[in-house]
Each structure stands twice: as structure tokens, then as C-alpha cells.
Amino acid sequence: MPFTAAMSQSDNWPAKPIRTIVPFPAGGGTDIVARDVTQKISSTTKWNFVIDNKPGSGGNLGIDAAAKSSADGYNMVIGQTSNLAINPSLYSKLPYDPVKDLTPIGLIGNAPLVLVTNMASPFKTLGDVVNAAKAQPGFINYATSGNGTVAHLATEMLQREAAIKLIHIPYKGAAQGINDVIGGQVQLYVSSVPTLIGHIKNGKLRALAVTSAKRTDDLPQVPTIAESGYKGFEAVTWFGLLGPAKLPANVVATTNTELNKALNSPDLRKKLEDQGLNVTPTSPDEFGRMIKADIAKWAPVVKDSGAKVD
């Protein structure tokens, strides 16, 4: 029986923990955001959330698990740009439709990407990387958390803009790639600011450039790619909360209300902003329209990059 407004006012929902799928490994940017947000909601509502990390296939495994889960209000997922807006164009066969098979609940925020290297690297600026890549085409490598991620495609865009060729090394998640660039096994790493900002601030990684149109407040000394000579360059990644299709309207509305309350709380907002996230609460409809617009935006980028996953 579908939930009703009367039921939503009772204590029937949520009567048990809400599984929140994170389609990437623990310790990455999506995981960090998911845990911070659900912990804040829990502290004010007494709802219980259980984080379920389901990495693999560029985020597809976790999103597919959410899409195929019961629409009873006890299964949700943290989606982001790569698995909701990019993968529909990247994969020849996607096991889910991000528009038809999921219910948008609300946007959490967006973050620029940052290009980093280790502190022993000779690269001090993006210009150093470009010059070295032109001198030795195909010699410099860069890592991301997977093929077709925003980081991968943003770096492909940069290569076309700068007329250089870098070697892409896709990892299955952020943690191992970060360790390898810190250790010098990989020359460059590209990921969201929330994923890397701790390592930048503690002096383990050197930030060379960010992909937002303007410098981020959390890394004010780091120039944008646009101001480094590539005018108009911009690529950000966003994070949002969704459920399976046909999620009861009262569950969507109630969860969106509590999500936005949490995001507007000074302590969580500061915590997320300190990690490099621009907090941007929305309604479910606004989030849904943004997903559709981003699918259209990234489709030609994927096509032009030649990236494809079968």
C-alpha cells in the first residue's frame, strides 16, 4: 500500500535504518560527503543511516543496485556527475536509466576538480606539465578514479586545449591512486577538491590548478585552468541524494526537507565548504532538471573524447 500523508506524520517511517549506497570505495570524495550529510541528518532527526559502499564499473554497480532496490523509503544512493550524467553517453549498455529508474531527492553541492602532483615533483605549475608533455609526448601519466569520470573527461578536455598527450591510469577508487601519486608511482592525479584537500593542506600533495571558473575559497592560492591560459575552461562534479523510481512522494518531500535543513546548518555547511564543496540545496524537481541538463551537456564531450566503455 502506498504511503499517505497521514502515515508520514506518524512514526511508521523511518522505522528502521535507511541503507544509503555509495557507489565508490570508502575514503573517496563521495563517501566523505555521504557520511557527513547522513550523520548530520541523524543528529537532528534520530533517523539511522547505514552506508553501503558498492564500488565498481565507474559507479554503475552502486547506482544499479539502488535502481533495482525496493522503493519503500529504506534504500537511497549518493549519485554524482559521472554515474548519472556522463555514463549514459560513455557506456554502450547501461543497466539503469538515471532519469527513469531513479527519484531525485536533492542536490548536496558541487566541487571543482584539482590537478595535483607529489611534493618531490619538478612540476610547480600547470605550465610546467604542458611544457614537459610537449617535450616528451606520451611520457607523463595521470590517474583518476576511473574511465569516464568527470576527472578523466576534464583532463581529456585539457589535453585538447593544450595540444598535449598524457597517459591515463584509471583506478577503481581514489584511495590507492592518491597513495601512488604521493609515493611517486604516478606523476599526476585529478579528483574533486573534497577528495584531495586534506592531502594538499597537510603538505603531501602540490595543487597545480583547479577546474572551476573561479578560484575556490579553500585553495585561494591555486590558479584555475582558465587563468592558466585556457580561457573558458570549466568542469565541476556534483553530489546528490536519490532513491529508486516510484519512491513515495511523502518520503521524497520529508527527506528533501531534512536534507536541506542539514545543508543549511552552519556546522555542516562549514564542514563541507572546508572540504572544497559548494553547498547548493535544491528541491527534488530542480535536482531532476539539473540531471537532465547535464546528461545533454556531457554527451558531446564524451563523443569528442572518443571515450567509450562496452
Number of C-alpha atoms within 10 A of each C-alpha: 3 10 16 12 10 8 12 17 11 9 8 10 19 16 11 12 15 19 17 24 27 29 29 28 20 19 14 20 24 23 20 16 24 21 17 14 20 19 18 20 21 14 11 11 9 11 17 17 20 15 20 18 16 19 19 15 18 25 25 23 19 24 33 22 19 28 25 16 16 16 19 18 25 21 23 31 29 25 30 26 20 26 24 24 25 24 29 21 22 24 17 11 11 16 16 19 14 26 16 11 17 25 26 27 29 27 29 27 21 21 26 27 27 28 27 30 26 27 18 13 15 12 21 16 18 20 16 12 19 21 14 16 20 16 11 13 14 13 13 19 16 21 27 26 27 21 23 26 24 29 27 25 23 21 24 23 19 21 16 12 13 16 11 20 19 22 12 19 17 18 16 18 22 26 17 12 24 29 14 16 22 23 14 15 12 19 21 30 29 28 29 28 28 25 25 27 21 15 17 18 13 9 12 20 24 25 30 23 25 32 28 21 18 15 19 21 13 16 18 10 12 18 22 27 26 19 15 15 13 13 12 11 19 19 19 19 21 22 24 25 24 30 31 27 19 16 23 18 17 19 22 20 16 14 19 22 18 16 22 20 15 24 23 15 11 9 12 19 18 16 14 20 18 17 21 25 27 19 21 17 21 20 16 21 13 14 21 20 12 15 22 14 12 14 20 15 13 21 16 12 18 20 12 13 17 11 16 14 14 7
